[in-house]
Amino acid sequence: MAPEDEARKSAAERLDEAILRAVPDFTALEVAAETGITVDQARRLWRALGFPEFASEKAYTSADIRAVSTLMSFVDAGAVDFDMAVNLTRGVGQTMARLADWEVATLISRVEELESGEEATGSRVQSALRLIEQVNPPFEKLLVYAWRRHLAAAVGRVEAMGAADEDLHTIDVSVGFADLVSFTALSNQLSRDEIGDLVEVFESRCHDVISRYGGRIIKSLGDSVLFVINDAEAALAVGEGIINVIGRDAKMPDVRIGVSSGPVVMRLGDVFGPPVNMAARLTQVARRNRIIVDQATADLLPAETWESRRLPARPVRGFGLVEPLTVRRR
């Protein structure tokens, strides 16, 4: 490419090429022709990754063609059908979209540091390009490593959590829901940076506590975290840990914890079922910096270690009158 053409490239184009290591040269029709799939299938896969459709634009690279060919190789081998492949692709797309946002948000601060220090280039784009060259190659290796470790852990959880032979999607777990108190009112008083810092501290501390006891965060919603764990007593230990690192910190809001136990369905990286709904509802009636549980969870706790106290019955949306319980160590 001529120097003048390179100079005319926008910052976005230069960053795209540095990350993709390729220039979009193919249309959807050409991708289909190269890989032997239909245009509709190509567009389904692209949508599953989380990108808008392109009609006749040259929006695809040779790497996209190789990726489709790789995917279709195990479809053609009969390992999965095309609909399953689309489902797996959607999971990759959703996961990687969030990871990419996380990575960019983290590295932006590093770019600003570089441009305000002795290594400044006078251009944030140049600093970003240099950072991409340094970070992305080893980070790609880390992604594959982390995926393998999490895949092994996920397979192990299905067995450890008692998946029934006739329905491998259904497991018995304890579901926990941690919710910051008065977050909406508090967020109206904070700056955007302060809100971001608060949410980051909340999520990172919850993640550390949950991981320590062998649980797993299913989703986080800024002011709340939903987690699952295969042992009711461990769920209570997680609740205590979250209260200690969040509710006991004078710089953080108070927190409420709800725990419910029973069978849930695992689908699309999420969990569904009455225990999920009950755990969320219990936080609405919990006191600040307290754990509240349902009867199913209380029944799973060893009586020599835990004592429970039944609270007055109250209406819980979707469940009618419910008598929640508070628990504490003896």
VOBA-1610 file (N, C-alpha, C; in pm, whole numbers, padded with zeros to 5 digits, always signed):
BEGIN
Met+00085-00120+00000Met+00000+00000+00000Met+00088+00124+00000Ala+00050+00221-00080Ala+00128+00344-00089Ala+00123+00419+00043Pro+00233+00494+00078Pro+00236+00567+00205Pro+00120+00664+00220Glu+00079+00729+00107Glu-00031+00825+00119Glu-00163+00756+00152Asp-00182+00632+00101Asp-00304+00557+00134Asp-00304+00517+00280Glu-00187+00478+00330Glu-00176+00440+00471Glu-00205+00560+00560Ala-00159+00676+00521Ala-00179+00797+00600Ala-00326+00836+00605Arg-00401+00804+00497Arg-00542+00844+00493Arg-00633+00752+00576Lys-00581+00640+00621Lys-00663+00549+00699Lys-00706+00614+00830Ser-00828+00586+00869Ser-00877+00637+00997Ser-00814+00557+01110Ala-00823+00613+01230Ala-00771+00543+01346Ala-00839+00408+01364Ala-00972+00405+01339Ala-01048+00281+01355Ala-00999+00175+01257Glu-00972+00216+01132Glu-00925+00121+01030Glu-00788+00065+01068Arg-00701+00150+01119Arg-00568+00103+01157Arg-00574+00007+01274Leu-00659+00035+01370Leu-00674-00054+01484Leu-00739-00186+01442Asp-00841-00178+01355Asp-00906-00300+01306Asp-00806-00393+01239Glu-00723-00337+01152Glu-00627-00419+01079Glu-00523-00479+01173Ala-00483-00401+01275Ala-00384-00452+01370Ala-00441-00569+01449Ile-00569-00560+01482Ile-00632-00666+01562Ile-00667-00787+01475Leu-00730-00762+01360Leu-00775-00871+01274Leu-00663-00931+01190Arg-00556-00852+01171Arg-00443-00895+01088Arg-00489-00931+00946Ala-00591-00863+00902Ala-00644-00888+00767Ala-00734-00773+00729Val-00758-00763+00598Val-00848-00660+00545Val-00973-00729+00490Pro-01093-00678+00521Pro-01215-00740+00467Pro-01217-00734+00315Asp-01219-00852+00252Asp-01214-00860+00106Asp-01326-00943+00046Phe-01415-00999+00131Phe-01514-01094+00082Phe-01656-01052+00122Thr-01751-01082+00036Thr-01893-01063+00066Thr-01947-01192+00125Ala-02070-01186+00177Ala-02133-01306+00231Ala-02148-01414+00124Leu-02179-01371+00003Leu-02193-01467-00107Leu-02060-01538-00134Glu-01950-01463-00128Glu-01819-01523-00153Glu-01778-01616-00039Val-01813-01579+00084Val-01785-01668+00197Val-01859-01799+00179Ala-01986-01790+00139Ala-02066-01911+00117Ala-02005-01998+00008Ala-01963-01934-00100Ala-01905-02010-00211Ala-01775-02078-00170Glu-01693-02011-00089Glu-01564-02066-00048Glu-01580-02181+00052Thr-01686-02177+00132Thr-01700-02275+00240Thr-01805-02383+00212Gly-01883-02364+00107Gly-01982-02464+00073Gly-02111-02456+00152Ile-02133-02346+00224Ile-02259-02328+00295Ile-02346-02230+00218Thr-02471-02216+00259Thr-02560-02122+00192Thr-02537-01982+00249Val-02583-01882+00176Val-02572-01744+00224Val-02651-01728+00352Asp-02767-01793+00360Asp-02848-01785+00481Asp-02773-01843+00602Gln-02704-01955+00581Gln-02626-02013+00690Gln-02512-01921+00732Ala-02447-01861+00634Ala-02338-01768+00666Ala-02389-01651+00749Arg-02505-01600+00711Arg-02561-01486+00785Arg-02608-01529+00924Arg-02660-01651+00938Arg-02700-01699+01070Arg-02580-01707+01164Leu-02470-01758+01114Leu-02349-01767+01195Leu-02298-01629+01233Trp-02303-01536+01140Trp-02256-01400+01167Trp-02344-01332+01272Arg-02476-01351+01260Arg-02566-01296+01362Arg-02542-01362+01497Ala-02516-01493+01495Ala-02492-01564+01620Ala-02368-01510+01691Leu-02269-01467+01614Leu-02151-01406+01674Leu-02182-01268+01734Gly-02295-01210+01693Gly-02336-01082+01749Gly-02312-00962+01662Phe-02300-00985+01529Phe-02272-00875+01437Phe-02391-00854+01344Pro-02409-00731+01296Pro-02520-00705+01203Pro-02494-00770+01068Glu-02602-00795+00995Glu-02589-00856+00863Glu-02532-00757+00762Phe-02460-00812+00665Phe-02412-00732+00553Phe-02465-00794+00425Ala-02506-00712+00335Ala-02564-00764+00210Ala-02453-00790+00109Ser-02418-00686+00034Ser-02316-00704-00070Ser-02181-00643-00031Glu-02170-00591+00092Glu-02046-00526+00133Glu-01935-00629+00151Lys-01813-00586+00128Lys-01697-00671+00156Lys-01664-00656+00304Ala-01729-00738+00384Ala-01720-00724+00529Ala-01643-00839+00595Tyr-01600-00938+00516Tyr-01542-01059+00572Tyr-01399-01077+00526Thr-01319-01140+00611Thr-01178-01162+00582Thr-01152-01310+00555Ser-01029-01340+00516Ser-00991-01480+00496Ser-00999-01558+00627Ala-00978-01489+00739Ala-00990-01555+00870Ala-01135-01598+00894Asp-01231-01517+00850Asp-01372-01556+00863Asp-01401-01682+00784Ile-01344-01692+00666Ile-01364-01812+00583Ile-01304-01934+00651Arg-01184-01918+00708Arg-01122-02031+00777Arg-01204-02072+00899Ala-01260-01974+00971Ala-01340-02005+01089Ala-01465-02083+01052Val-01533-02041+00945Val-01653-02112+00901Val-01616-02253+00856Ser-01506-02268+00785Ser-01463-02400+00738Ser-01432-02491+00857Thr-01369-02435+00959Thr-01338-02514+01079Thr-01466-02559+01147Leu-01560-02467+01162Leu-01687-02500+01226Leu-01760-02609+01148Met-01766-02594+01017Met-01840-02689+00935Met-01772-02824+00930Ser-01642-02831+00963Ser-01573-02959+00959Ser-01629-03056+01062Phe-01664-03005+01183Phe-01721-03099+01280Phe-01872-03112+01265Val-01935-03018+01194Val-02075-03040+01156Val-02083-03150+01050Asp-01998-03141+00948Asp-01997-03240+00841Asp-01958-03378+00893Ala-01876-03380+01000Ala-01834-03508+01056Ala-01945-03573+01140Gly-02055-03498+01163Gly-02167-03553+01237Gly-02157-03535+01387Ala-02056-03459+01435Ala-02043-03438+01579Ala-02163-03360+01634Val-02204-03256+01562Val-02322-03177+01598Val-02392-03140+01469Asp-02519-03099+01480Asp-02587-03050+01360Asp-02567-02899+01349Phe-02617-02840+01241Phe-02589-02699+01217Phe-02653-02611+01323Asp-02774-02645+01368Asp-02841-02565+01472Asp-02758-02564+01600Met-02701-02679+01636Met-02615-02683+01755Met-02491-02598+01735Ala-02437-02601+01612Ala-02320-02519+01582Ala-02353-02371+01597Val-02471-02331+01553Val-02514-02192+01569Val-02525-02158+01717Asn-02578-02251+01797Asn-02592-02229+01940Asn-02456-02211+02007Leu-02359-02297+01970Leu-02224-02281+02024Leu-02162-02149+01980Thr-02186-02112+01855Thr-02135-01985+01804Thr-02194-01868+01880Arg-02321-01876+01913Arg-02385-01768+01989Arg-02320-01756+02127Gly-02290-01869+02189Gly-02222-01865+02319Gly-02085-01799+02309Val-02011-01835+02205Val-01880-01772+02183Val-01897-01622+02162Gly-01995-01585+02079Gly-02015-01444+02049Gly-02048-01362+02172Gln-02141-01412+02253Gln-02181-01338+02373Gln-02067-01328+02473Thr-01995-01438+02490Thr-01884-01439+02586Thr-01772-01347+02540Met-01736-01357+02413Met-01625-01277+02363Met-01659-01129+02353Ala-01786-01098+02327Ala-01826-00957+02323Ala-01803-00892+02460Arg-01844-00963+02564Arg-01826-00909+02698Arg-01678-00902+02736Leu-01603-01005+02699Leu-01460-01006+02729Leu-01389-00893+02655Ala-01426-00871+02528Ala-01363-00764+02451Ala-01391-00628+02513Asp-01516-00605+02555Asp-01549-00478+02622Asp-01467-00462+02749Trp-01453-00573+02822Trp-01378-00572+02948Trp-01231-00538+02921Glu-01175-00602+02819Glu-01035-00580+02785Glu-01011-00436+02744Val-01097-00383+02657Val-01079-00246+02609Val-01092-00147+02724Ala-01193-00167+02809Ala-01212-00076+02922Ala-01091-00077+03015Thr-01030-00194+03030Thr-00912-00204+03115Thr-00791-00139+03051Leu-00771-00163+02921Leu-00650-00115+02855Leu-00656+00033+02821Ile-00777+00091+02815Ile-00786+00235+02788Ile-00708+00314+02892Ser-00721+00273+03018Ser-00648+00346+03123Ser-00497+00332+03104Arg-00454+00216+03051Arg-00311+00198+03026Arg-00264+00287+02911Val-00346+00301+02808Val-00313+00391+02698Val-00297+00534+02749Glu-00387+00575+02836Glu-00379+00711+02892Glu-00253+00728+02975Glu-00215+00622+03050Glu-00092+00628+03128Glu+00030+00643+03037Leu+00033+00566+02929Leu+00145+00573+02836Leu+00158+00711+02775Glu+00045+00771+02739Glu+00049+00900+02672Glu+00075+01017+02767Ser+00067+00990+02896Ser+00096+01097+02992Ser+00233+01079+03057Gly+00305+00973+03015Gly+00435+00945+03074Gly+00550+00963+02977Glu+00663+00905+03013Glu+00785+00920+02932Glu+00776+00843+02801Glu+00685+00746+02792Glu+00674+00665+02670Glu+00571+00722+02572Ala+00528+00845+02595Ala+00426+00906+02510Ala+00472+00914+02366Thr+00380+00887+02275Thr+00409+00895+02131Thr+00345+01017+02067Gly+00258+01084+02143Gly+00185+01197+02087Gly+00058+01154+02019Ser+00030+01025+02022Ser-00090+00972+01956Ser-00143+00854+02037Arg-00269+00865+02080Arg-00328+00753+02153Arg-00341+00631+02064Val-00362+00653+01934Val-00371+00540+01841Val-00240+00464+01838Gln-00128+00536+01831Gln+00002+00470+01828Gln+00027+00390+01956Ser-00009+00450+02069Ser+00008+00377+02195Ser-00081+00254+02199Ala-00204+00267+02147Ala-00296+00154+02143Ala-00242+00043+02053Leu-00187+00081+01937Leu-00129-00017+01846Leu-00013-00091+01911Arg+00071-00017+01981Arg+00184-00080+02048Arg+00137-00175+02157Leu+00035-00134+02232Leu-00019-00218+02338Leu-00081-00346+02282Ile-00151-00332+02169Ile-00210-00449+02103Ile-00103-00550+02065Glu+00007-00500+02009Glu+00116-00589+01969Glu+00177-00662+02088Gln+00180-00596+02203Gln+00241-00655+02322Gln+00147-00750+02396Val+00019-00716+02398Val-00076-00788+02483Val-00147-00902+02409Asn-00191-00877+02286Asn-00279-00973+02221Asn-00221-01113+02197Pro-00097-01126+02148Pro-00047-01263+02125Pro-00047-01349+02251Pro+00009-01304+02365Pro+00003-01390+02484Pro-00139-01402+02539Phe-00222-01298+02519Phe-00359-01304+02570Phe-00440-01411+02496Glu-00412-01429+02365Glu-00479-01534+02290Glu-00448-01671+02349Lys-00323-01693+02388Lys-00285-01820+02450Lys-00355-01838+02585Leu-00369-01728+02658Leu-00438-01734+02787Leu-00585-01772+02767Leu-00648-01722+02660Leu-00788-01754+02632Leu-00807-01903+02613Val-00721-01964+02534Val-00733-02108+02509Val-00711-02186+02638Tyr-00610-02146+02715Tyr-00584-02212+02843Tyr-00705-02202+02937Ala-00759-02080+02951Ala-00872-02059+03042Ala-00995-02136+02996Trp-01018-02141+02865Trp-01132-02217+02812Trp-01118-02364+02848Arg-00999-02421+02831Arg-00979-02562+02864Arg-01004-02588+03012Arg-00953-02501+03097Arg-00972-02519+03241Arg-01119-02508+03279His-01188-02411+03222His-01330-02394+03255His-01415-02506+03195Leu-01376-02557+03078Leu-01449-02669+03020Leu-01437-02792+03109Ala-01316-02820+03157Ala-01297-02932+03248Ala-01377-02914+03376Ala-01378-02791+03428Ala-01454-02764+03551Ala-01604-02779+03527Ala-01652-02734+03411Ala-01796-02744+03381Ala-01840-02889+03370Val-01759-02972+03304Val-01791-03114+03293Val-01794-03177+03432Gly-01695-03140+03514Gly-01691-03192+03651Gly-01810-03150+03734Arg-01858-03028+03714Arg-01973-02980+03792Arg-02099-03061+03761Val-02117-03096+03634Val-02236-03172+03596Val-02240-03303+03674Glu-02125-03367+03687Glu-02119-03492+03761Glu-02130-03469+03911Ala-02055-03370+03963Ala-02052-03346+04107Ala-02184-03295+04162Met-02258-03221+04080Met-02384-03164+04126Met-02501-03260+04109Gly-02473-03383+04068Gly-02578-03485+04068Gly-02670-03480+03949Ala-02616-03454+03830Ala-02702-03454+03712Ala-02766-03591+03694Ala-02897-03592+03675Ala-02969-03717+03655Ala-02934-03774+03518Asp-02920-03906+03513Asp-02882-03969+03387Asp-02981-03938+03276Glu-03109-03930+03312Glu-03209-03908+03209Glu-03220-03763+03167Asp-03162-03671+03243Asp-03169-03529+03208Asp-03043-03459+03256Leu-02943-03454+03169Leu-02815-03396+03207Leu-02819-03245+03221His-02931-03184+03184His-02942-03039+03198His-02988-02999+03338Thr-03042-03093+03416Thr-03100-03062+03546Thr-03005-03103+03657Ile-02975-03010+03747Ile-02885-03037+03858Ile-02945-02980+03986Asp-02904-03037+04099Asp-02946-02987+04230Asp-02835-02898+04286Val-02868-02775+04315Val-02770-02678+04362Val-02834-02586+04466Ser-02749-02508+04529Ser-02797-02393+04606Ser-02770-02269+04522Val-02870-02184+04514Val-02861-02062+04433Val-02856-01943+04529Gly-02760-01856+04510Gly-02747-01739+04594Gly-02765-01611+04514Phe-02823-01512+04577Phe-02844-01383+04514Phe-02798-01277+04613Ala-02701-01196+04572Ala-02649-01087+04656Ala-02689-00955+04593Asp-02748-00867+04672Asp-02806-00745+04619Asp-02762-00625+04704Leu-02709-00522+04638Leu-02672-00400+04710Leu-02797-00324+04752Val-02796-00272+04873Val-02910-00199+04926Val-02909-00055+04876Ser-03025-00008+04830Ser-03044+00133+04790Ser-02945+00176+04683Phe-02913+00087+04591Phe-02814+00120+04488Phe-02866+00230+04396Thr-02994+00224+04359Thr-03048+00324+04266Thr-03036+00465+04323Ala-03077+00480+04451Ala-03067+00612+04514Ala-02923+00656+04526Leu-02834+00562+04560Leu-02693+00596+04575Leu-02631+00636+04442Ser-02667+00565+04334Ser-02609+00594+04203Ser-02648+00732+04153Asn-02762+00785+04200Asn-02803+00919+04161Asn-02717+01027+04226Gln-02640+00988+04329Gln-02557+01085+04400Gln-02410+01077+04358Leu-02377+00976+04279Leu-02237+00952+04243Leu-02208+00994+04100Ser-02083+01022+04074Ser-02041+01048+03936Ser-02032+00916+03861Arg-02021+00924+03728Arg-02012+00802+03648Arg-01890+00719+03687Asp-01777+00786+03711Asp-01656+00712+03750Asp-01675+00645+03886Glu-01740+00714+03978Glu-01762+00656+04111Glu-01856+00536+04104Ile-01960+00544+04020Ile-02050+00430+04003Ile-01974+00312+03944Gly-01893+00339+03842Gly-01814+00233+03781Gly-01720+00167+03880Asp-01654+00248+03962Asp-01561+00194+04063Asp-01636+00109+04165Leu-01754+00157+04208Leu-01831+00082+04307Leu-01874-00054+04254Val-01925-00055+04131Val-01969-00181+04070Val-01851-00275+04051Glu-01737-00220+04010Glu-01620-00305+03989Glu-01574-00369+04120Val-01572-00292+04227Val-01532-00346+04356Val-01632-00452+04401Phe-01760-00425+04388Phe-01864-00520+04429Phe-01849-00652+04353Glu-01841-00644+04221Glu-01835-00765+04141Glu-01705-00842+04165Ser-01592-00772+04172Ser-01464-00842+04189Ser-01455-00908+04326Arg-01504-00842+04429Arg-01499-00903+04562Arg-01594-01022+04571Cys-01712-01008+04514Cys-01806-01121+04513Cys-01747-01238+04436His-01685-01209+04321His-01624-01314+04240His-01518-01390+04319Asp-01434-01317+04392Asp-01328-01382+04468Asp-01385-01471+04578Val-01486-01423+04648Val-01547-01502+04756Val-01613-01626+04700Ile-01692-01609+04596Ile-01765-01722+04536Ile-01669-01826+04483Ser-01563-01783+04416Ser-01464-01876+04362Ser-01392-01950+04474Arg-01365-01882+04583Arg-01293-01944+04694Arg-01365-02068+04747Tyr-01496-02065+04746Tyr-01575-02177+04799Tyr-01624-02273+04691Gly-01576-02255+04569Gly-01610-02349+04463Gly-01741-02319+04392Gly-01792-02197+04409Gly-01915-02159+04340Gly-01885-02095+04205Arg-01990-02051+04141Arg-01974-01991+04008Arg-02075-01879+03990Ile-02027-01763+03946Ile-02117-01653+03914Ile-02187-01684+03782Ile-02320-01677+03783Ile-02398-01700+03662Ile-02418-01568+03588Lys-02450-01464+03661Lys-02465-01333+03599Lys-02448-01224+03703Ser-02407-01108+03658Ser-02401-00991+03745Ser-02474-00878+03675Leu-02547-00801+03755Leu-02631-00695+03699Leu-02595-00559+03757Gly-02469-00540+03788Gly-02426-00412+03843Gly-02444-00407+03993Asp-02571-00407+04038Asp-02596-00399+04181Asp-02633-00534+04242Ser-02622-00643+04165Ser-02657-00775+04217Ser-02576-00883+04145Val-02560-00994+04214Val-02484-01108+04160Val-02563-01235+04189Leu-02577-01318+04088Leu-02642-01449+04101Leu-02535-01556+04090Phe-02530-01648+04188Phe-02431-01754+04184Phe-02493-01888+04219Val-02427-01995+04178Val-02469-02130+04215Val-02351-02202+04278Ile-02383-02298+04364Ile-02281-02377+04433Ile-02345-02509+04471Asn-02266-02615+04477Asn-02327-02747+04493Asn-02347-02789+04638Asp-02328-02698+04732Asp-02342-02733+04873Asp-02408-02616+04947Ala-02513-02647+05022Ala-02588-02541+05091Ala-02502-02472+05197Glu-02422-02549+05269Glu-02338-02487+05372Glu-02233-02396+05309Ala-02180-02436+05194Ala-02085-02350+05123Ala-02154-02223+05075Ala-02283-02232+05037Ala-02357-02114+04994Ala-02368-02015+05109Leu-02389-02066+05230Leu-02395-01978+05346Leu-02259-01915+05375Ala-02152-01994+05356Ala-02018-01939+05375Ala-01990-01828+05275Val-02037-01846+05152Val-02024-01741+05052Val-02099-01616+05097Gly-02223-01635+05145Gly-02301-01522+05192Gly-02231-01446+05303Glu-02175-01520+05398Glu-02101-01456+05506Glu-01980-01380+05452Gly-01911-01441+05356Gly-01794-01376+05298Gly-01829-01247+05227Ile-01939-01248+05152Ile-01981-01127+05081Ile-02019-01017+05179Ile-02088-01054+05286Ile-02124-00955+05387Ile-01998-00895+05450Asn-01897-00979+05473Asn-01773-00931+05535Asn-01698-00833+05445Val-01691-00862+05315Val-01610-00777+05226Val-01689-00662+05164Ile-01821-00668+05171Ile-01903-00560+05116Ile-01977-00487+05229Gly-02062-00558+05301Gly-02146-00495+05402Gly-02070-00437+05519Arg-01953-00496+05552Arg-01873-00446+05664Arg-01775-00337+05623Asp-01771-00306+05495Asp-01683-00201+05445Asp-01760-00069+05448Ala-01711+00025+05527Ala-01781+00153+05543Ala-01791+00231+05412Lys-01706+00200+05315Lys-01709+00271+05187Lys-01808+00210+05088Met-01866+00095+05125Met-01957+00025+05035Met-02098+00025+05092Pro-02201+00008+05006Pro-02338-00004+05055Pro-02356-00134+05133Asp-02464-00143+05209Asp-02500-00269+05272Asp-02545-00367+05164Val-02552-00494+05202Val-02588-00598+05105Val-02688-00694+05169Arg-02774-00752+05086Arg-02870-00853+05132Arg-02844-00981+05055Ile-02855-01095+05123Ile-02827-01225+05060Ile-02949-01316+05072Gly-02991-01373+04960Gly-03096-01475+04959Gly-03041-01605+04904Val-03074-01718+04967Val-03027-01849+04921Val-03145-01945+04915Ser-03156-02015+04803Ser-03260-02116+04784Ser-03195-02239+04722Ser-03251-02356+04749Ser-03190-02481+04701Ser-03292-02568+04630Gly-03243-02646+04533Gly-03330-02736+04460Gly-03283-02757+04318Pro-03362-02825+04236Pro-03321-02853+04098Pro-03335-02730+04008Val-03234-02708+03926Val-03238-02601+03826Val-03200-02660+03691Val-03236-02589+03587Val-03204-02630+03451Val-03089-02542+03401Met-02986-02604+03346Met-02873-02531+03289Met-02893-02520+03138Arg-02900-02398+03089Arg-02909-02376+02945Arg-02840-02246+02908Leu-02767-02248+02799Leu-02708-02127+02742Leu-02623-02050+02843Gly-02552-02123+02930Gly-02467-02058+03028Gly-02545-01995+03143Asp-02674-02023+03152Asp-02760-01965+03254Asp-02827-02077+03331Val-02895-02045+03438Val-02973-02143+03513Val-03115-02091+03531Phe-03210-02184+03529Phe-03351-02147+03539Phe-03420-02243+03636Gly-03523-02193+03700Gly-03601-02279+03787Gly-03646-02205+03912Pro-03736-02265+03989Pro-03788-02200+04110Pro-03681-02153+04208Pro-03572-02230+04234Pro-03472-02179+04329Pro-03410-02046+04285Val-03394-02026+04155Val-03338-01900+04106Val-03433-01785+04139Asn-03560-01805+04110Asn-03658-01700+04138Asn-03673-01676+04288Met-03673-01784+04365Met-03689-01770+04510Met-03572-01694+04571Ala-03448-01726+04529Ala-03331-01656+04585Ala-03341-01506+04560Ala-03384-01469+04440Ala-03398-01326+04408Ala-03507-01262+04493Arg-03620-01333+04510Arg-03730-01277+04588Arg-03691-01262+04735Leu-03611-01356+04788Leu-03575-01351+04929Leu-03494-01226+04963Thr-03414-01177+04868Thr-03337-01056+04898Thr-03428-00936+04922Gln-03549-00942+04869Gln-03642-00830+04885Gln-03697-00822+05027Val-03689-00933+05101Val-03741-00932+05239Val-03629-00948+05342Ala-03505-00960+05295Ala-03392-00976+05387Ala-03356-00842+05451Arg-03304-00849+05572Arg-03252-00730+05638Arg-03111-00702+05587Arg-03065-00579+05613Arg-02931-00540+05568Arg-02825-00629+05631Asn-02731-00672+05546Asn-02619-00753+05591Asn-02663-00880+05664Arg-02769-00940+05612Arg-02820-01065+05666Arg-02842-01164+05553Ile-02837-01293+05590Ile-02866-01400+05496Ile-03004-01455+05528Ile-03085-01475+05426Ile-03217-01531+05444Ile-03230-01649+05347Val-03292-01759+05392Val-03297-01882+05313Val-03439-01936+05309Asp-03459-02032+05218Asp-03587-02102+05215Asp-03575-02230+05296Gln-03689-02299+05314Gln-03690-02420+05395Gln-03600-02529+05337Ala-03597-02539+05205Ala-03516-02643+05141Ala-03369-02627+05176Thr-03322-02503+05182Thr-03182-02479+05219Thr-03159-02508+05366Ala-03249-02463+05451Ala-03235-02488+05595Ala-03229-02637+05625Asp-03305-02717+05550Asp-03307-02862+05572Asp-03173-02927+05537Leu-03094-02863+05453Leu-02966-02919+05410Leu-02850-02882+05502Leu-02874-02792+05596Leu-02766-02744+05683Leu-02751-02835+05804Pro-02629-02871+05844Pro-02609-02955+05963Pro-02654-02882+06089Ala-02741-02947+06166Ala-02802-02882+06283Ala-02700-02849+06390Glu-02590-02926+06394Glu-02489-02898+06496Glu-02408-02773+06467Thr-02416-02723+06344Thr-02338-02606+06304Thr-02423-02481+06286Trp-02547-02500+06241Trp-02633-02387+06208Trp-02764-02393+06284Glu-02812-02277+06322Glu-02947-02268+06378Glu-03028-02170+06294Ser-03154-02199+06280Ser-03241-02116+06197Ser-03356-02062+06278Arg-03410-01952+06233Arg-03527-01892+06297Arg-03627-01856+06189Arg-03748-01906+06207Arg-03852-01882+06107Arg-03906-01740+06121Leu-03922-01674+06008Leu-03976-01538+06005Leu-04125-01543+05976Pro-04198-01437+06006Pro-04342-01437+05976Pro-04367-01459+05827Ala-04474-01530+05798Ala-04511-01555+05658Ala-04539-01423+05588Arg-04499-01415+05464Arg-04521-01294+05386Arg-04543-01332+05241Pro-04616-01251+05168Pro-04639-01283+05026Pro-04512-01262+04945Val-04477-01360+04864Val-04362-01352+04776Val-04413-01372+04634Arg-04387-01274+04549Arg-04440-01278+04412Arg-04405-01408+04342Gly-04507-01475+04293Gly-04489-01600+04221Gly-04491-01723+04308Phe-04488-01705+04442Phe-04484-01820+04533Phe-04594-01817+04638Gly-04673-01710+04643Gly-04776-01700+04746Gly-04715-01666+04880Leu-04774-01718+04989Leu-04722-01693+05123Leu-04601-01783+05148Val-04493-01722+05193Val-04369-01796+05217Val-04318-01760+05356Glu-04266-01862+05427Glu-04206-01839+05558Glu-04054-01852+05544Pro-03984-01745+05515Pro-03838-01752+05503Pro-03775-01774+05639Leu-03647-01807+05638Leu-03575-01832+05762Leu-03444-01754+05763Thr-03407-01705+05881Thr-03274-01651+05897Thr-03188-01761+05957Val-03060-01760+05927Val-02970-01864+05979Val-02845-01798+06033Arg-02785-01863+06130Arg-02657-01817+06182Arg-02582-01937+06241Arg-02452-01919+06250Arg-02370-02027+06306Arg-02392-02038+06457Arg-02388-02162+06508Arg-02404-02183+06652Arg-02276-02144+06725
//
